[in-house]
């Protein structure tokens, strides 16, 4: 799968403003991407209101708490975090898990050395 170019992004934005979420129509005009790719690009990268800043402590805490309640239902969790997409929420959770595993591994090694 090829990355989106800035020209394709600009065309997608223009076409979305003209046609709305008619992804099949947009993909036929764009020609280089499928309807599914257009929809995903819009929802996860180009849609107005997406917060692309790093997650703050409150958001990390919210993801952790909501994950304990709902499990990996990323859309449900992201609904509680305005401006965050389900992909962002999933990536945030995966980053937190990796950090937790790294800390546990370091503590385990430290315990062996004592």
N, C-alpha and C positions, 0 to 999 in steps of 0.2 A: 504494500500500500504506500503510495507516494504521499509525501507531506503536502500540506496546503501551501500554496504560494500566496503572497500578499495580493496578487491580482485576482486569484480565485476567491480569497476572503472578501475583497471589495465587491466582486461580482455577486457573491452570495448575499451580501448585505443589501445590495441594490435590488436583486431579484426578490429577496424576502419582503422588502418594502413595497414592491410592486404586486406580488402574488400571495403574500402571507405564507402560511405553512403548507403550501402545495408542493411538497418535496419532489414528486414525480415530474411535475412541470418544470420546476427549477433545475433538476438534474438533467433533463432533456436539453434545456437551453445552455446550461453550463458545459455539458458533454464530457467533462473530465472526471466527474464524481457521480456515485450512485445516489439515489434518493436517501438511502439510509446514512450514507456519509454526510450528505448535506444537513440532514436533520441533526445528527450527532454534533457536527461542527457548530451549528447554530446554538444548540442547547448547552454545549460544554465550553464554548470558547467565545462566541461572538454576540450572544444575546445580551442586550443592555441590562445592567444591574448586576452582572457577575462581579463578585469581589475577588480580585486576583492577588490580594495581599496575603501574606502568611497568616495562618490561623493564630488567633490569640488564645490566651489561657482559658477564657470563658468558653470559646468554641471547642477547644480540646476537651474540656470538662464535659461539655454538652454531648459531644460525640461519644465519649466513654460511657456516660450515664445512659444515653439512648441506646447504645450498643448492648449494654447489659439488659435492657428492657426488650428491645426488638430484634437483637441479633443483626445479621448483615442485610438489613432492609434499608439500603442506602438512600433510596428516594424518600422513605418515611423519615429517616433521620435528617436529611437535608431540608425537609419541609420546616424543621425547627431552626434552621440557620439561614435566614434571608441572604441571598446573594451567593450562596454556596451550592454547587452542583453535586449530584450524587457521586460523580467521579472524584471530585475534590474531597468529599467526606470519606470515601473509601480509601483514597491515598493517605489522608490524614491518619486514619485508623491504622493503616499498615505501617506508617512511619512510627506511630506511638508503640506499636507492637515490637518493631525492630529495636527501638530504644530500650524498651523494657527487657527484651531478651539479652541485649548487650549488657545491661546493668546486672542482670542475674548471672550471666557468664562471668563478669568481672568479680562479682561477690563470691562466686563459687571458686574461682581461681585464688582469690585472696584468702578464702577459708582453708584451702589446701596448703597455702604457704605459711600459715600461722601454726 
